[in-house]
Structures are given as structure tokens and as C-alpha cells.
Amino acid sequence: MLRTISCLLLLGFAGLMHAQTPAASPATNDTLAVKAVINRFFEGMEKGDSVLLKSTCTERPLLQAFITDRNGQLRVVETPFADFIRAISAPAKQQYKEVISFDAVLLERQLASVWTPYTFYVDGKAHHSGTNSFQLVKMTNGWKIQYIIDTRRVMSDE
């Protein structure tokens, strides 16, 4: 009798432990999907692939940079998406690569805010660094980038 009770207790405990092991939550899946979209965006930039770039964004994304201008004044500068696509798609004389890390991914239903410190390389040499702030929206066909603003700090040897 004692063995039977012990076995039932063990089976019940094992079942309880299994029930408490969470499967991948929707938030985790969305976090992975958001990161994948941002990584594809940079893959498109690196390859000069306008189709891949466009597939990661809404129809009219907003691209801005918070920079210090030639006069030493802080300004927000906007780049029209069409100009960005043209620049990325043009044959490059130099090789560009942006290396990012994901500091924060915040999700609330169909809205994501992502913070990614970065270093931008030209021909393998660090050119500038800063932080990107992405705003993504979850459309019927998945997560899309709606807004990017970044800071830019020129590397000290420039």
C-alpha cells in the first residue's frame, strides 16, 4: 500500500512538474520574429538587396538620425525611404556592414520597440557607432519596421 501511494505521489509530482514547464510563449515567438526582421533588414543593406530591404518595412517607413551637424548643432535629419533604397541598391565602391546587438526588445500586442547599439564598418574599418531605435508593427503578414532613429558618433581616429 505504501509503495502504491509513493508511486502515485511520484507520478502526480512528475505530472505537476511537466505541467509547469512552459512552452514557447507568444511573446518569445514575437521577440524572435522581431529580431529576425531587423537582422534581415541589415542583411538587405549589406547585400544591396532592395527587395529584401523593402520586405522588412511598412509601405512608408520613417528613417531619421540624431546627429551633430557641421556647425556643432544637434539635429534630427530624415532620409526618405526611396532615397535610402536607391543608395543601398547602387553599386558600392566600398563594403558596408553594420554590427548590432539587441539591448532591449519591448512588446505590447502589435507594437515592438527595439534598442540596438551598433558599430558601422566601411571596408572592414569601424567608421561610426551609436544606437538604433526601431519601432515595428505587427501586420497581417508579420512584423514590419515603421520607424528607425539612430544616434551617430564618429570613431575617434576619423
PAZAPA-4460 file (N, C-alpha, C; in steps of 0.05 Angstrom, whole numbers, plus 32768, in hexadecimal, padded with zeros to 4 digits):
% residues 158
    n_x    n_y    n_z   ca_x   ca_y   ca_z    c_x    c_y    c_z   seq   type   mol
   8010   7FE8   8000   8000   8000   8000   8011   8019   8000     1      M     A
   8026   8018   8011   8038   802F   8012   8046   8034   7FF7     2      L     A
   804E   801E   7FEA   805A   8020   7FCF   8047   802D   7FBB     3      R     A
   802E   8025   7FBC   801A   802F   7FAA   8016   804D   7FAE     4      T     A
   8014   8056   7FC7   8011   8072   7FCD   802A   8081   7FC5     5      I     A
   8041   8076   7FC9   805A   8083   7FC1   805C   8087   7FA3     6      S     A
   8054   8072   7F95   8055   8073   7F77   8041   8088   7F6D     7      C     A
   8029   8088   7F79   8015   809C   7F71   801F   80B9   7F76     8      L     A
   802B   80BC   7F8E   8036   80D7   7F94   804C   80DF   7F81     9      L     A
   805E   80CC   7F7A   8073   80D2   7F67   8067   80D8   7F4B    10      L     A
   8054   80C8   7F42   8048   80CE   7F28   8039   80E8   7F28    11      L     A
   802B   80EE   7F3E   801D   8108   7F40   8031   811F   7F40    12      G     A
   8047   811C   7F4E   805C   8131   7F4F   8069   8135   7F34    13      F     A
   806E   811F   7F26   807A   8121   7F0B   8067   812E   7EF8    14      A     A
   804D   8128   7EFA   8039   8135   7EE9   8037   8152   7EEF    15      G     A
   8038   8159   7F09   8037   8175   7F11   804F   8185   7F06    16      L     A
   8067   8178   7F08   807F   8185   7EFD   807D   8189   7EDF    17      M     A
   8073   8175   7ED1   8070   8177   7EB4   805C   818D   7EAD    18      H     A
   8047   8190   7EBC   8032   81A4   7EB6   803D   81C0   7EBB    19      A     A
   8051   81C3   7ECC   805C   81DD   7ED2   8072   81E5   7EBE    20      Q     A
   807B   81D3   7EAE   8090   81D9   7E9A   8083   81E8   7E83    21      T     A
   8088   8202   7E80   807B   8212   7E6B   8085   820B   7E50    22      P     A
   8073   820B   7E3D   807A   8209   7E21   8083   8225   7E18    23      A     A
   808D   8228   7E00   8095   8243   7DF7   807C   8254   7DF7    24      A     A
   807E   826A   7E05   8067   827D   7E07   8065   828E   7DEE    25      S     A
   804D   8299   7DE9   804A   82AB   7DD2   805E   82C2   7DD3    26      P     A
   8064   82CC   7DEB   8076   82E3   7DED   8092   82DA   7DE5    27      A     A
   809B   82C2   7DEC   80B5   82B7   7DE4   80B6   82B4   7DC6    28      T     A
   80A1   82A9   7DBA   809F   82A6   7D9D   80A0   82C1   7D8F    29      N     A
   8091   82D4   7D99   8092   82EF   7D8E   80AD   82FC   7D90    30      D     A
   80BA   82F8   7DA7   80D5   8304   7DAB   80E8   82F9   7D96    31      T     A
   80E7   82DE   7D92   80F8   82D2   7D7D   80F1   82DC   7D61    32      L     A
   80D7   82DF   7D5C   80CF   82E9   7D41   80D8   8306   7D3D    33      A     A
   80D5   8317   7D51   80DE   8333   7D4F   80FC   8334   7D4A    34      V     A
   810C   8325   7D59   8129   8324   7D55   812F   831B   7D38    35      K     A
   8121   8307   7D2F   8126   82FC   7D14   8121   8312   7CFF    36      A     A
   810C   8321   7D02   8106   8337   7CEE   811D   834B   7CEE    37      V     A
   8126   8353   7D06   813C   8367   7D07   8155   835B   7CFB    38      I     A
   815B   8342   7D01   8173   8335   7CF5   8171   8334   7CD6    39      N     A
   8159   832E   7CCC   8155   832E   7CAF   8158   834A   7CA3    40      R     A
   8150   835E   7CB1   8153   837A   7CA8   8171   837F   7CA4    41      F     A
   8182   8378   7CB7   819F   837C   7CB5   81AB   836A   7CA0    42      F     A
   81A1   8352   7C9D   81AA   8341   7C87   81A5   834E   7C6C    43      E     A
   818D   8359   7C69   8186   8367   7C50   8198   837F   7C4B    44      G     A
   819F   838E   7C60   81B2   83A4   7C5E   81CD   839A   7C54    45      M     A
   81D7   8386   7C61   81F2   837C   7C5B   81F3   8371   7C3E    46      E     A
   81DE   8364   7C35   81DE   8358   7C1A   81D5   836C   7C05    47      K     A
   81CB   8384   7C0D   81C0   8397   7BFA   81A7   838C   7BED    48      G     A
   8198   837D   7BFC   8180   836F   7BF2   8167   837F   7BF9    49      D     A
   815D   838F   7BE6   8146   83A1   7BEB   812D   8391   7BF0    50      S     A
   812A   837A   7BE3   8112   8369   7BE7   8111   835F   7C04    51      V     A
   8127   8355   7C0E   8129   834C   7C29   8124   8363   7C3D    52      L     A
   8131   837A   7C38   812D   8391   7C49   810F   8399   7C4B    53      L     A
   8103   839C   7C34   80E7   83A4   7C33   80D5   8390   7C41    54      K     A
   80DC   8376   7C40   80CB   8362   7C4C   80CA   8363   7C6B    55      S     A
   80DE   8372   7C76   80DF   8374   7C93   80D0   838C   7C9E    56      T     A
   80C7   839D   7C8C   80BB   83B7   7C95   809E   83BA   7C8C    57      C     A
   8091   83CD   7C9A   8076   83D4   7C91   8079   83E4   7C76    58      T     A
   8062   83EC   7C6B   8063   83FA   7C51   8072   8415   7C53    59      E     A
   806F   8423   7C69   807C   843D   7C6B   808B   8440   7C86    60      R     A
   80A1   8432   7C8A   80AF   8434   7CA3   80BD   844F   7CA5    61      P     A
   80C2   8457   7CBE   80CF   8470   7CC3   80EB   846A   7CCD    62      L     A
   80FF   8476   7CC0   811B   8472   7CC7   8127   848C   7CD0    63      L     A
   8131   848E   7CE8   813D   84A6   7CF2   8157   84A0   7D01    64      Q     A
   8167   84B5   7D03   8180   84B4   7D13   8182   84CD   7D24    65      A     A
   818C   84C9   7D3C   8191   84DF   7D4F   81AF   84E4   7D4E    66      F     A
   81B7   84FA   7D41   81D4   84FE   7D3C   81DC   851A   7D45    67      I     A
   81F6   851D   7D46   8202   8538   7D4A   820A   8541   7D2E    68      T     A
   81FF   8558   7D25   8205   8562   7D0A   8220   8570   7D09    69      D     A
   8227   857A   7CF2   8242   8586   7CEE   8246   859E   7D00    70      R     A
   8231   85AB   7D09   8233   85C2   7D1B   8232   85BA   7D39    71      N     A
   8232   85A0   7D3E   8232   8597   7D5A   8217   8597   7D67    72      G     A
   8202   859B   7D57   81E7   859B   7D61   81DB   857F   7D5F    73      Q     A
   81CC   8577   7D73   81BD   855D   7D72   81A4   8561   7D61    74      L     A
   81A0   854E   7D4F   8189   854F   7D3D   817E   8533   7D38    75      R     A
   8165   8532   7D32   8159   8519   7D28   8157   851C   7D0A    76      V     A
   8163   850A   7CFB   8163   850A   7CDE   8154   84F2   7CD4    77      V     A
   8142   84F7   7CC1   8131   84E2   7CB5   813C   84DA   7C9A    78      E     A
   813C   84C0   7C95   8144   84B6   7C7A   812B   84A9   7C6E    79      T     A
   8121   84B3   7C58   810A   84A6   7C4B   8111   8489   7C44    80      P     A
   80FE   8477   7C49   8103   845A   7C45   810C   8454   7C28    81      F     A
   80FF   8461   7C15   8107   845D   7BF9   8124   8464   7BF4    82      A     A
   812E   847A   7C00   814A   8482   7BFD   815C   846D   7C0A    83      D     A
   8154   8463   7C21   8163   844E   7C30   8165   8435   7C1E    84      F     A
   814F   842D   7C12   814F   8415   7C02   8161   8419   7BE9    85      I     A
   8160   8431   7BDD   8171   8436   7BC6   818E   8435   7BCE    86      R     A
   8195   8441   7BE5   81B1   8442   7BED   81BB   8426   7BF3    87      A     A
   81AB   8416   7C00   81B3   83FA   7C08   81B5   83E9   7BEF    88      I     A
   81A4   83ED   7BDB   81A3   83DC   7BC3   81B8   83E4   7BAF    89      S     A
   81C3   83FC   7BB1   81D8   8404   7B9D   81F1   83F3   7BA1    90      A     A
   81FF   83ED   7B8B   8218   83DE   7B8E   822B   83EE   7BA0    91      P     A
   8235   83E0   7BB4   8246   83ED   7BC8   8264   83EA   7BC1    92      A     A
   8272   8400   7BC5   828F   83FF   7BC2   829C   83F5   7BDC    93      K     A
   828C   83F7   7BF2   8296   83EE   7C0C   8283   83D9   7C17    94      Q     A
   828D   83CA   7C2A   827D   83B5   7C37   8273   83C1   7C52    95      Q     A
   8259   83BF   7C56   824D   83C9   7C6F   8242   83B2   7C7F    96      Y     A
   8245   83B5   7C99   823A   83A0   7CAB   8233   83AE   7CC6    97      K     A
   821B   83A8   7CD0   8213   83B2   7CEA   8210   839A   7CFC    98      E     A
   821E   839B   7D13   821D   8385   7D26   820D   8390   7D3E    99      V     A
   81F8   8381   7D45   81E6   838A   7D5B   81E6   8375   7D71   100      I     A
   81DC   837F   7D88   81D5   836C   7D9D   81B9   8375   7DA7   101      S     A
   81AA   8362   7DB1   818F   8368   7DBB   8190   836D   7DD9   102      F     A
   818D   8387   7DE0   818D   838E   7DFC   8171   838A   7E08   103      D     A
   815C   8392   7DFA   8141   8390   7E05   812D   838B   7DEE   104      A     A
   811B   8379   7DF3   8104   8375   7DE1   80EB   8376   7DF2   105      V     A
   80DB   838B   7DEE   80C2   838E   7DFD   80AB   838A   7DEB   106      L     A
   8098   837A   7DF4   8080   8372   7DE4   8067   8379   7DF3   107      L     A
   8053   8383   7DE4   8038   8386   7DEE   8025   8382   7DD7   108      E     A
   801A   836A   7DD6   8008   8362   7DC1   8015   8364   7DA6   109      R     A
   800C   8378   7D96   8017   837B   7D7B   802C   8391   7D78   110      Q     A
   8038   8399   7D8E   804C   83AE   7D8E   8066   83A4   7D9B   111      L     A
   807C   83A9   7D8F   8096   83A1   7D9A   80A9   83B9   7D99   112      A     A
   80B8   83BC   7DAE   80CD   83D1   7DB0   80E7   83C2   7DB5   113      S     A
   80FB   83C8   7DA5   8114   83B9   7DA6   812C   83CC   7DA7   114      V     A
   813E   83C7   7DB9   8156   83D8   7DBE   816E   83C7   7DB6   115      W     A
   817E   83D1   7DA2   8195   83C1   7D99   81AE   83D3   7D96   116      T     A
   81C0   83D2   7DA9   81DA   83DF   7DA5   81E7   83D3   7D8D   117      P     A
   81F7   83E3   7D7F   8204   83DA   7D66   821F   83E6   7D62   118      Y     A
   822E   83DA   7D50   8246   83E5   7D44   8244   83E1   7D26   119      T     A
   8249   83F7   7D17   8247   83F6   7CFA   8264   83F5   7CEF   120      F     A
   8268   83E2   7CDD   8283   83DE   7CD1   8282   83E5   7CB4   121      Y     A
   8298   83F1   7CAB   829C   83F7   7C8E   82B6   83E9   7C87   122      V     A
   82B4   83D6   7C74   82CB   83C6   7C6C   82D9   83B9   7C84   123      D     A
   82CA   83B0   7C96   82D4   83A1   7CAD   82DF   83B3   7CC4   124      G     A
   82DE   83CD   7CC0   82E8   83E0   7CD5   82D1   83EE   7CE2   125      K     A
   82D1   83EE   7CFD   82BC   83FC   7D0C   82BB   8419   7D04   126      A     A
   82A4   8422   7CFB   82A0   843E   7CF2   8291   844E   7D06   127      H     A
   827A   8444   7D0F   826B   8452   7D24   825B   843D   7D34   128      H     A
   8251   8447   7D4B   8241   8435   7D5C   822A   8445   7D68   129      S     A
   8218   8438   7D75   8202   8445   7D82   81ED   8431   7D8A   130      G     A
   81D4   843A   7D8B   81BE   8428   7D92   81A7   842D   7D7F   131      T     A
   819B   8416   7D76   8183   8417   7D66   816B   8413   7D78   132      N     A
   8155   8422   7D73   813C   841D   7D80   8128   8416   7D6A   133      S     A
   811E   83FE   7D6A   810B   83F4   7D57   80EF   83F3   7D63   134      F     A
   80DB   83FB   7D53   80BF   83F7   7D5A   80B4   83E5   7D44   135      Q     A
   80A9   83CE   7D4C   809D   83BB   7D3A   807F   83B7   7D40   136      L     A
   8070   83B1   7D2B   8054   83AB   7D2E   804F   838F   7D23   137      V     A
   803C   8381   7D30   8035   8366   7D26   801E   8368   7D13   138      K     A
   8023   8364   7CFA   800F   8366   7CE5   8004   8349   7CE0   139      M     A
   7FF1   8347   7CCE   7FE6   832C   7CC8   7FFB   831A   7CBD   140      T     A
   8010   8325   7CB0   8025   8315   7CA4   803F   8315   7CB5   141      N     A
   803C   831B   7CCF   8053   831A   7CE1   805D   8335   7CEA   142      G     A
   8073   8334   7CF9   807E   834D   7D04   808C   835D   7CEF   143      W     A
   8088   8377   7CEF   8094   8389   7CDC   809F   83A2   7CEA   144      K     A
   80B5   83AC   7CE0   80C2   83C4   7CEB   80B3   83DD   7CE1   145      I     A
   80AA   83ED   7CF4   809C   8406   7CED   80AE   841E   7CF2   146      Q     A
   80C0   841D   7D05   80D0   8434   7D0C   80EB   842C   7D17   147      Y     A
   80FF   843A   7D0D   811A   8437   7D18   8126   8452   7D1D   148      I     A
   8131   8456   7D35   8141   846E   7D3A   815A   8464   7D47   149      I     A
   8171   8471   7D40   818A   8468   7D4B   819B   8480   7D54   150      D     A
   81AE   847A   7D65   81C2   848D   7D6C   81DB   8485   7D5D   151      T     A
   81ED   8499   7D59   8206   8493   7D4B   821D   84A1   7D59   152      R     A
   8231   8491   7D5F   824A   849C   7D6A   8261   8493   7D58   153      R     A
   826E   84A6   7D4C   8285   84A0   7D3B   829B   8494   7D4D   154      V     A
   82A8   8480   7D42   82BE   8473   7D52   82D4   8487   7D55   155      M     A
   82E3   8484   7D6B   82F7   8498   7D73   830E   849C   7D5F   156      S     A
   8314   8488   7D4F   832A   848C   7D3C   8321   8499   7D21   157      D     A
   8308   84A1   7D1F   82FE   84AE   7D07   8302   84CB   7D08   158      E     A
***
